[in-house]
Amino acid sequence: VPVKNYWLDVILGEINEYRPFAVLGAQYDGDKWDAFYEQIPISLLHHTNGNGIYNTSHPLLERLVGQLEVEAPCPYNSIP
């Protein structure tokens, strides 16, 4: 049950504002990492924290899905 009125309108507004995007979502904004911030890889610093909106027609995600399909028969794939 949504806890905020018009939550979907807010999300649709953000989608329109930030397109084109592959993944849209919040980044971590806490201070737990401050002591070792300089040692954290950039990929972790800029990961989506919490919920994300995935643009399934974006070329990056289309390529990712294609690669997962290629790797699916492999015994070492990480997707069950």
All heavy atoms as an XYZ file, in Angstrom:
646
protein
N       0.850     -1.178      0.000
C       0.000      0.000      0.000
C       0.893      1.237      0.000
O       1.731      1.392      0.882
C      -0.923      0.001      1.242
C      -1.744      1.264      1.309
C      -1.794     -1.230      1.248
N       0.738      2.109     -0.995
C       1.553      3.326     -1.032
C       1.328      4.183      0.210
O       0.210      4.319      0.698
C       1.056      4.050     -2.280
C       0.406      2.997     -3.113
C      -0.140      1.989     -2.143
N       2.408      4.751      0.724
C       2.308      5.595      1.920
C       2.272      7.079      1.567
O       2.137      7.913      2.448
C       3.470      5.328      2.905
C       3.396      3.915      3.452
C       4.808      5.590      2.249
N       2.379      7.398      0.283
C       2.382      8.795     -0.134
C       1.438      8.959     -1.319
O       1.488      8.178     -2.273
C       3.805      9.203     -0.526
C       3.956     10.641     -0.907
C       5.418     10.972     -1.192
C       5.566     12.427     -1.560
N       6.948     12.764     -1.857
N       0.588      9.954     -1.258
C      -0.302     10.232     -2.376
C       0.506     10.671     -3.594
O       1.527     11.350     -3.463
C      -1.300     11.334     -2.012
C      -2.308     10.875     -0.979
O      -2.623      9.687     -0.893
N      -2.822     11.804     -0.205
N       0.047     10.265     -4.753
C       0.640     10.667     -6.031
C       2.087     10.201     -6.208
O       2.862     10.809     -6.928
C       0.526     12.188     -6.236
C      -0.888     12.677     -6.103
C      -1.298     13.369     -4.974
C      -1.830     12.407     -7.092
C      -2.613     13.803     -4.836
C      -3.142     12.831     -6.967
C      -3.523     13.523     -5.835
O      -4.820     13.941     -5.700
N       2.464      9.111     -5.556
C       3.824      8.589     -5.651
C       4.182      8.202     -7.084
O       5.303      8.404     -7.520
C       4.018      7.404     -4.707
C       3.150      6.222     -5.040
C       1.880      6.000     -4.603
C       3.473      5.124     -5.896
N       1.395      4.832     -5.130
C       2.351      4.274     -5.928
C       4.600      4.784     -6.631
C       2.322      3.106     -6.678
C       4.575      3.612     -7.371
C       3.442      2.784     -7.397
N       3.219      7.669     -7.812
C       3.493      7.263     -9.181
C       3.738      8.482    -10.075
O       4.598      8.449    -10.959
C       2.351      6.406     -9.732
C       2.581      5.763    -11.093
C       3.856      4.933    -11.126
C       1.384      4.910    -11.484
N       3.024      9.568     -9.824
C       3.256     10.794    -10.589
C       4.674     11.308    -10.370
O       5.318     11.803    -11.304
C       2.250     11.883    -10.180
C       0.818     11.509    -10.541
O       0.625     10.853    -11.583
O      -0.094     11.879     -9.781
N       5.178     11.194     -9.145
C       6.548     11.621     -8.838
C       7.547     10.767     -9.618
O       8.491     11.286    -10.223
C       6.821     11.544     -7.319
C       8.288     11.799     -7.017
C       5.931     12.527     -6.570
N       7.339      9.461     -9.623
C       8.242      8.560    -10.339
C       8.205      8.842    -11.838
O       9.252      8.935    -12.483
C       7.887      7.087    -10.053
C       8.224      6.751     -8.607
C       8.617      6.152    -11.019
C       7.782      5.385     -8.170
N       7.024      9.014    -12.400
C       6.921      9.304    -13.831
C       7.597     10.629    -14.172
O       8.233     10.761    -15.223
C       5.451      9.313    -14.263
C       4.762      7.956    -14.240
C       3.264      8.101    -14.527
C       5.407      6.992    -15.219
N       7.493     11.612    -13.295
C       8.174     12.885    -13.500
C       9.685     12.722    -13.520
O      10.377     13.324    -14.357
N      10.218     11.907    -12.613
C      11.656     11.670    -12.586
C      12.119     10.895    -13.817
O      13.195     11.160    -14.363
C      12.058     10.937    -11.308
C      11.956     11.838    -10.094
C      12.605     11.252     -8.868
O      13.308     10.231     -8.979
O      12.416     11.843     -7.795
N      11.324      9.951    -14.258
C      11.661      9.211    -15.476
C      11.775     10.181    -16.647
O      12.740     10.134    -17.417
C      10.613      8.114    -15.750
C      10.759      6.983    -14.728
C      10.720      7.593    -17.183
C       9.634      5.975    -14.769
N      10.816     11.071    -16.785
C      10.849     12.041    -17.885
C      12.016     13.010    -17.746
O      12.624     13.399    -18.741
C       9.530     12.803    -17.963
C       8.414     11.942    -18.516
O       8.635     11.097    -19.374
N       7.210     12.140    -18.011
N      12.344     13.392    -16.524
C      13.428     14.344    -16.294
C      14.796     13.745    -16.602
O      15.671     14.427    -17.146
C      13.397     14.819    -14.842
C      14.486     15.811    -14.498
C      14.426     16.280    -13.055
O      13.404     16.036    -12.374
O      15.408     16.894    -12.609
N      15.015     12.487    -16.251
C      16.353     11.886    -16.339
C      16.576     11.006    -17.560
O      17.663     10.478    -17.724
C      16.668     11.104    -15.066
C      16.819     11.993    -13.872
C      15.848     12.041    -12.892
C      17.932     12.815    -13.740
C      15.983     12.875    -11.787
C      18.079     13.650    -12.650
C      17.095     13.676    -11.679
O      17.246     14.505    -10.602
N      15.579     10.826    -18.399
C      15.806      9.969    -19.567
C      16.722     10.637    -20.548
O      16.749     11.859    -20.593
C      14.492      9.533    -20.190
C      13.776     10.563    -21.002
C      12.587     10.036    -21.758
N      11.908      8.947    -21.123
C      10.611      8.716    -21.184
N       9.848      9.508    -21.866
N      10.066      7.693    -20.590
N      17.536      9.918    -21.269
C      17.635      8.463    -21.295
C      18.515      7.952    -20.156
O      19.479      8.612    -19.767
C      18.295      8.176    -22.636
C      19.129      9.371    -22.904
C      18.403     10.529    -22.262
N      18.186      6.825    -19.620
C      18.964      6.190    -18.561
C      18.810      4.687    -18.683
O      17.845      4.198    -19.252
C      18.494      6.647    -17.170
C      17.057      6.302    -16.883
C      16.715      5.063    -16.367
C      16.042      7.208    -17.140
C      15.393      4.736    -16.110
C      14.718      6.889    -16.890
C      14.399      5.652    -16.370
N      19.782      3.951    -18.147
C      19.677      2.500    -18.091
C      19.043      2.099    -16.763
O      18.120      1.305    -16.714
C      21.041      1.850    -18.251
N      19.570      2.660    -15.669
C      19.036      2.388    -14.331
C      18.921      3.728    -13.617
O      19.869      4.511    -13.587
C      19.954      1.444    -13.529
C      19.367      1.175    -12.151
C      20.184      0.149    -14.275
N      17.768      3.975    -13.028
C      17.521      5.214    -12.296
C      17.209      4.859    -10.851
O      16.356      4.014    -10.584
C      16.334      5.956    -12.924
C      15.895      7.258    -12.292
C      16.993      8.310    -12.408
C      14.631      7.763    -12.970
N      17.918      5.481     -9.924
C      17.662      5.215     -8.515
C      18.553      6.057     -7.639
O      19.424      6.795     -8.109
N      18.340      5.957     -6.345
C      19.094      6.744     -5.380
C      20.479      6.153     -5.150
O      20.670      4.944     -5.225
C      18.329      6.796     -4.058
N      21.433      7.016     -4.848
C      22.766      6.575     -4.458
C      22.883      6.662     -2.943
O      22.202      7.458     -2.296
C      23.843      7.453     -5.091
C      23.950      7.295     -6.576
C      25.093      8.127     -7.142
O      25.811      8.785     -6.432
N      25.245      8.080     -8.450
N      23.753      5.845     -2.394
C      24.000      5.854     -0.950
C      24.443      7.246     -0.521
O      25.320      7.856     -1.133
C      25.071      4.818     -0.593
C      25.434      4.814      0.866
C      24.541      4.315      1.815
C      26.654      5.309      1.299
C      24.867      4.310      3.148
C      26.991      5.299      2.639
C      26.088      4.806      3.558
O      26.412      4.791      4.888
N      23.828      7.760      0.541
C      24.119      9.117      0.996
C      24.425      9.144      2.494
O      24.220     10.146      3.154
C      22.919     10.025      0.679
C      23.241     11.493      0.845
O      24.413     11.868      0.676
O      22.319     12.268      1.152
N      24.917      8.046      3.025
C      25.229      7.976      4.452
C      26.678      8.327      4.735
O      27.428      8.725      3.843
N      27.075      8.149      5.986
C      28.441      8.487      6.376
C      29.209      7.287      6.934
O      30.300      7.438      7.456
C      28.443      9.623      7.391
C      27.650      9.283      8.646
O      27.150      8.146      8.765
O      27.531     10.165      9.505
N      28.678      6.103      6.806
C      29.320      4.902      7.343
C      30.633      4.572      6.638
O      31.455      3.847      7.160
C      28.391      3.687      7.248
C      27.095      3.861      7.989
C      27.289      3.672      9.454
C      25.938      3.671     10.135
N      25.984      3.992     11.509
N      30.816      5.074      5.419
C      31.995      4.759      4.632
C      33.062      5.839      4.718
O      34.120      5.720      4.098
C      31.625      4.560      3.175
C      30.713      3.398      2.905
C      30.298      2.447      3.783
C      30.115      3.071      1.660
N      29.475      1.542      3.166
C      29.338      1.909      1.854
C      30.141      3.629      0.398
C      28.612      1.304      0.841
C      29.416      3.029     -0.614
C      28.664      1.883     -0.392
N      32.815      6.898      5.453
C      33.732      8.047      5.476
C      35.164      7.669      5.846
O      36.113      8.189      5.261
C      33.223      9.128      6.431
C      31.995      9.840      5.893
O      31.598      9.565      4.739
O      31.422     10.668      6.625
N      35.349      6.765      6.775
C      36.684      6.417      7.261
C      37.549      5.750      6.181
O      38.767      5.846      6.216
C      36.594      5.509      8.481
N      36.918      5.096      5.216
C      37.685      4.399      4.174
C      37.163      4.737      2.773
O      37.332      3.986      1.823
C      37.672      2.884      4.409
C      36.312      2.302      4.637
C      35.579      1.775      3.595
C      35.763      2.289      5.913
C      34.321      1.242      3.807
C      34.506      1.743      6.135
C      33.785      1.222      5.072
N      36.585      5.901      2.636
C      35.984      6.345      1.379
C      36.964      6.267      0.205
O      36.605      5.823     -0.884
C      35.470      7.775      1.539
C      34.733      8.312      0.345
C      33.375      8.062      0.172
C      35.388      9.070     -0.611
C      32.695      8.552     -0.920
C      34.712      9.565     -1.712
C      33.368      9.306     -1.859
O      32.698      9.788     -2.947
N      38.182      6.691      0.407
C      39.183      6.726     -0.668
C      39.571      5.327     -1.157
O      40.114      5.189     -2.252
C      40.436      7.473     -0.204
C      40.188      8.920      0.153
C      39.729      9.766     -1.033
O      40.171      9.496     -2.166
O      38.927     10.687     -0.823
N      39.304      4.295     -0.389
C      39.674      2.928     -0.755
C      38.564      2.185     -1.501
O      38.785      1.104     -2.027
C      40.035      2.143      0.506
C      41.180      2.741      1.274
C      41.312      2.115      2.653
O      40.711      1.093      2.953
N      42.102      2.754      3.508
N      37.379      2.767     -1.539
C      36.223      2.097     -2.142
C      36.267      2.260     -3.659
O      36.472      3.366     -4.164
C      34.914      2.681     -1.577
C      34.856      2.459     -0.069
C      33.706      2.064     -2.261
C      33.693      3.141      0.603
N      36.084      1.171     -4.417
C      36.082      1.279     -5.873
C      34.927      2.160     -6.361
O      33.852      2.180     -5.756
C      35.917     -0.157     -6.355
C      35.650     -0.986     -5.169
C      35.863     -0.174     -3.941
N      35.167      2.867     -7.451
C      34.168      3.792     -7.978
C      32.854      3.081     -8.317
O      31.781      3.649     -8.173
C      34.717      4.569     -9.191
C      33.844      5.778     -9.473
C      34.870      3.681    -10.397
C      34.478      6.798    -10.374
N      32.936      1.819     -8.742
C      31.719      1.075     -9.069
C      30.819      0.900     -7.843
O      29.594      0.884     -7.962
C      32.068     -0.284     -9.666
O      32.860     -1.027     -8.757
N      31.407      0.767     -6.674
C      30.623      0.635     -5.450
C      30.131      1.991     -4.966
O      29.014      2.113     -4.463
C      31.447     -0.052     -4.360
C      30.747     -0.298     -3.024
C      29.473     -1.124     -3.218
C      31.686     -1.000     -2.062
N      30.946      3.016     -5.150
C      30.542      4.351     -4.706
C      29.297      4.841     -5.430
O      28.503      5.587     -4.868
C      31.680      5.355     -4.940
C      32.874      5.241     -4.027
C      33.954      6.222     -4.466
C      32.473      5.512     -2.583
N      29.125      4.439     -6.664
C      28.033      4.968     -7.477
C      26.957      3.924     -7.781
O      26.234      4.056     -8.765
C      28.599      5.553     -8.768
C      29.556      6.674     -8.512
N      29.162      7.888     -8.014
C      30.889      6.746     -8.642
C      30.214      8.672     -7.862
N      31.281      7.990     -8.234
N      26.852      2.912     -6.930
C      25.825      1.904     -7.171
C      24.451      2.427     -6.741
O      24.345      3.351     -5.943
C      26.153      0.599     -6.438
C      25.903      0.656     -4.965
N      26.771      1.254     -4.080
C      24.863      0.192     -4.231
C      26.274      1.157     -2.853
N      25.125      0.512     -2.924
N      23.407      1.834     -7.310
C      22.048      2.193     -6.929
C      21.749      1.583     -5.573
O      21.968      0.404     -5.348
C      21.037      1.681     -7.974
O      21.351      2.274     -9.227
C      19.622      2.042     -7.585
N      21.266      2.399     -4.664
C      20.979      1.965     -3.300
C      19.466      1.867     -3.131
O      18.764      2.861     -3.267
C      21.569      2.974     -2.308
C      21.511      2.484     -0.885
O      21.853      1.348     -0.623
N      21.088      3.330      0.019
N      18.981      0.684     -2.853
C      17.536      0.522     -2.677
C      16.860      0.191     -3.993
O      17.408     -0.512     -4.834
N      15.675      0.716     -4.190
C      14.899      0.433     -5.398
C      15.482      1.142     -6.608
O      16.074      2.213     -6.488
C      13.445      0.873     -5.210
C      12.754      0.077     -4.138
O      13.032     -1.095     -3.958
N      11.851      0.715     -3.414
N      15.286      0.555     -7.759
C      15.730      1.158     -9.001
C      14.675      0.977    -10.072
O      13.830      0.096    -10.001
N      14.730      1.858    -11.065
C      13.853      1.758    -12.224
C      14.746      1.375    -13.393
O      15.729      2.061    -13.686
C      13.136      3.092    -12.491
C      12.254      3.452    -11.286
C      12.305      3.010    -13.765
C      11.703      4.852    -11.334
N      14.424      0.283    -14.049
C      15.229     -0.239    -15.139
C      14.550      0.054    -16.473
O      13.393     -0.299    -16.672
C      15.433     -1.747    -14.971
C      16.241     -2.070    -13.744
C      15.647     -2.139    -12.487
C      17.604     -2.259    -13.842
C      16.400     -2.400    -11.353
C      18.363     -2.531    -12.706
C      17.749     -2.595    -11.483
O      18.501     -2.856    -10.365
N      15.276      0.706    -17.366
C      14.778      1.006    -18.694
C      15.118     -0.178    -19.594
O      16.230     -0.291    -20.109
C      15.427      2.292    -19.218
C      14.955      2.666    -20.599
O      14.224      1.927    -21.241
N      15.381      3.822    -21.063
N      14.167     -1.062    -19.776
C      14.431     -2.314    -20.488
C      14.677     -2.121    -21.977
O      15.093     -3.059    -22.648
C      13.276     -3.316    -20.278
O      12.056     -2.713    -20.738
C      13.154     -3.702    -18.819
N      14.461     -0.917    -22.502
C      14.755     -0.670    -23.911
C      16.098      0.036    -24.099
O      16.492      0.324    -25.227
C      13.636      0.167    -24.549
O      13.573      1.447    -23.954
N      16.823      0.292    -23.021
C      18.129      0.937    -23.123
C      19.139     -0.070    -23.684
O      19.153     -1.236    -23.288
C      18.581      1.434    -21.750
C      19.782      2.317    -21.805
N      21.060      1.823    -21.916
C      19.883      3.669    -21.776
C      21.904      2.828    -21.955
N      21.217      3.966    -21.869
N      20.022      0.361    -24.612
C      20.988     -0.567    -25.216
C      21.878     -1.299    -24.205
O      22.215     -2.462    -24.411
C      21.834      0.335    -26.123
C      20.960      1.510    -26.420
C      20.090      1.697    -25.208
N      22.234     -0.651    -23.108
C      23.075     -1.317    -22.109
C      22.352     -2.508    -21.491
O      22.920     -3.594    -21.360
C      23.481     -0.323    -21.011
C      24.305     -0.897    -19.862
C      25.670     -1.367    -20.360
C      24.464      0.127    -18.761
N      21.092     -2.332    -21.128
C      20.353     -3.447    -20.532
C      20.019     -4.515    -21.557
O      20.010     -5.706    -21.237
C      19.093     -2.941    -19.837
C      19.358     -2.203    -18.532
C      18.063     -1.734    -17.892
C      20.121     -3.063    -17.554
N      19.769     -4.098    -22.802
C      19.540     -5.101    -23.847
C      20.783     -5.967    -24.023
O      20.695     -7.183    -24.178
C      19.165     -4.420    -25.160
C      17.763     -3.834    -25.134
C      17.390     -3.124    -26.421
O      18.284     -2.840    -27.254
O      16.197     -2.848    -26.591
N      21.964     -5.343    -23.978
C      23.212     -6.100    -24.103
C      23.428     -7.023    -22.906
O      23.867     -8.169    -23.053
C      24.377     -5.136    -24.248
C      25.671     -5.819    -24.511
C      26.746     -4.851    -24.882
N      27.986     -5.576    -25.090
C      29.118     -5.015    -25.368
N      29.203     -3.714    -25.482
N      30.197     -5.734    -25.541
N      23.115     -6.531    -21.717
C      23.247     -7.353    -20.513
C      22.342     -8.578    -20.587
O      22.774     -9.702    -20.314
C      22.919     -6.532    -19.268
C      22.855     -7.305    -17.955
C      24.217     -7.892    -17.600
C      22.345     -6.421    -16.840
N      21.106     -8.383    -20.972
C      20.171     -9.508    -21.083
C      20.657    -10.494    -22.141
O      20.624    -11.715    -21.940
C      18.745     -9.011    -21.396
C      17.824    -10.161    -21.789
C      18.167     -8.264    -20.198
N      21.146     -9.976    -23.257
C      21.692    -10.853    -24.296
C      22.858    -11.683    -23.787
O      22.956    -12.879    -24.076
N      23.740    -11.064    -23.018
C      24.887    -11.791    -22.462
C      24.432    -12.847    -21.463
O      24.970    -13.957    -21.433
C      25.858    -10.813    -21.799
C      27.137    -11.454    -21.337
C      27.965    -12.028    -22.481
O      28.025    -11.462    -23.570
N      28.589    -13.161    -22.247
N      23.451    -12.514    -20.642
C      22.927    -13.502    -19.688
C      22.312    -14.695    -20.421
O      22.445    -15.838    -19.976
C      21.904    -12.854    -18.763
C      22.461    -11.860    -17.753
C      21.320    -11.152    -17.028
C      23.398    -12.528    -16.773
N      21.640    -14.431    -21.531
C      21.055    -15.528    -22.307
C      22.144    -16.424    -22.892
O      22.006    -17.645    -22.915
C      20.152    -14.965    -23.407
C      18.867    -14.363    -22.864
C      18.049    -13.628    -23.917
O      18.609    -13.262    -24.981
O      16.858    -13.399    -23.655
N      23.237    -15.808    -23.349
C      24.356    -16.587    -23.892
C      24.976    -17.458    -22.800
O      25.332    -18.615    -23.032
C      25.424    -15.644    -24.505
C      26.720    -16.377    -24.785
C      24.889    -14.986    -25.763
N      25.099    -16.916    -21.608
C      25.758    -17.625    -20.507
C      24.838    -18.584    -19.760
O      25.313    -19.365    -18.938
C      26.334    -16.614    -19.523
C      27.469    -15.791    -20.092
C      28.007    -14.778    -19.101
O      27.665    -14.846    -17.905
O      28.774    -13.915    -19.533
N      23.559    -18.549    -20.020
C      22.611    -19.366    -19.258
C      22.951    -20.854    -19.227
O      22.862    -21.484    -18.183
C      21.187    -19.153    -19.786
N      23.358    -21.467    -20.352
C      23.665    -22.899    -20.311
C      24.973    -23.233    -19.585
O      25.214    -24.389    -19.266
C      23.767    -23.309    -21.786
C      23.410    -22.131    -22.607
C      23.384    -20.943    -21.722
N      25.795    -22.241    -19.339
C      27.096    -22.470    -18.710
C      26.912    -22.947    -17.270
O      26.101    -22.399    -16.529
C      27.898    -21.175    -18.744
S      29.447    -21.265    -17.859
N      27.658    -23.953    -16.838
C      27.505    -24.431    -15.454
C      27.970    -23.412    -14.405
O      27.662    -23.549    -13.245
C      28.371    -25.685    -15.406
C      29.328    -25.530    -16.532
C      28.651    -24.708    -17.580
N      28.674    -22.373    -14.843
C      29.200    -21.394    -13.895
C      28.391    -20.112    -13.860
O      28.803    -19.138    -13.244
C      30.659    -21.070    -14.233
C      31.527    -22.296    -14.238
C      31.991    -22.832    -15.440
C      31.829    -22.945    -13.050
C      32.757    -23.974    -15.436
C      32.593    -24.098    -13.047
C      33.065    -24.608    -14.241
O      33.814    -25.742    -14.249
N      27.249    -20.058    -14.533
C      26.464    -18.826    -14.529
C      25.969    -18.534    -13.112
O      25.789    -19.434    -12.299
C      25.329    -18.859    -15.546
C      24.151    -19.704    -15.108
O      23.616    -19.523    -14.027
N      23.732    -20.626    -15.955
N      25.742    -17.279    -12.834
C      25.311    -16.889    -11.484
C      23.835    -16.619    -11.406
O      23.325    -16.186    -10.391
C      26.098    -15.664    -10.989
O      25.869    -14.588    -11.870
N      23.115    -16.850    -12.504
C      21.680    -16.658    -12.525
C      21.028    -18.038    -12.553
O      21.256    -18.813    -13.475
C      21.234    -15.867    -13.782
C      22.022    -14.578    -13.939
C      19.734    -15.632    -13.772
C      21.660    -13.482    -13.003
N      20.237    -18.374    -11.537
C      19.618    -19.714    -11.518
C      18.587    -19.898    -12.619
O      18.033    -19.009    -13.119
C      18.981    -19.807    -10.139
C      18.979    -18.439     -9.570
C      19.899    -17.600    -10.382
